[in-house]
Amino acid sequence: MQLQAYQKAIPEIHDLGAKLIAISPQSPGHSLSQQEKEELSFKLLSDMQGEVAAQYEVLFTVPSEAVESR
């Protein structure tokens, strides 16, 4: 849902002269397939170890009750 919300905001982001790049903790293959499945017009990059997220101080842990069981 969050990625689709970002997709809807792309025109506003571009009007501001900016680009959106999303970073996911998923594997590169999963990120690519999700980008294709969701038909996203922005890059969805992989950061499986959280290194980039930590550098930007946006690394967080999802509470266990928010994680969907498979």
Summary of the structure (lengths in Angstrom):
residues: 70
radius of gyration: 13.3
end to end distance: 18.2
largest distance: 40.0
contacts: 135
relative contact order: 0.17
helix: 46%
strand: 11%
